Amino acid sequence: MLSTSFAAFERSLSRNKPPAGLSPALVALWWASKGDWDTAHGIVMDEDGKDCAWVHAYLHRVEADLSNARYWYNRANQPVANCALATELRAITTALLGAHGRRRRSS
């Protein structure tokens, strides 16, 4: 199980597979962080919920499909990002890791 810190998430990128116990949105971000857009996109395409919609928006922004990204930001109830992609990746990952940690502690 991964700790809820961004640093631990970054360290896990040296592995071949994402850490066990991550939410689908975090698994998709893990693959996106490794440069595997297709795998990341496949994960969020198969999932519902605002977290996956937010990651989906980010992924379409990565490929410069801004109209599609806007659609997914709306589904995620998030503002359309206009910061650097790396900044957004870190912000989404940090937010979702925090939510992941809160869910783990309450179970």
Phi, psi and omega in degrees: 000138182275142172292168184268020179265149177296324179300318178295321177300313179300317179298326182292344181292347177281350180277168179273339181227153178292154178299148177294149173090000178283150174292160177304321180297318179290325175297318178298318177296325177299311179295320178299321180295335178270002178086013180259078182300317184299315179295316179300314181295320178301323180293310184288336176295329184268004185238152172258175174104158185291327180296313179292326177296322179295315177295321179300317177301312179303314182298321178289331174293321178302319181271010177065027174264077190290328179292319176293320178301315179302319177303313183287327173300318178299315178298327181277352185059042179238149175291151176294126182283146174225014178272177176300147181302319180296324178293317179293318179303313179296318181296314180295313181300314180298316179297315182288326175296320178297317178293322179298317179295321178294321178294320180296318182291331183273352180273000000 
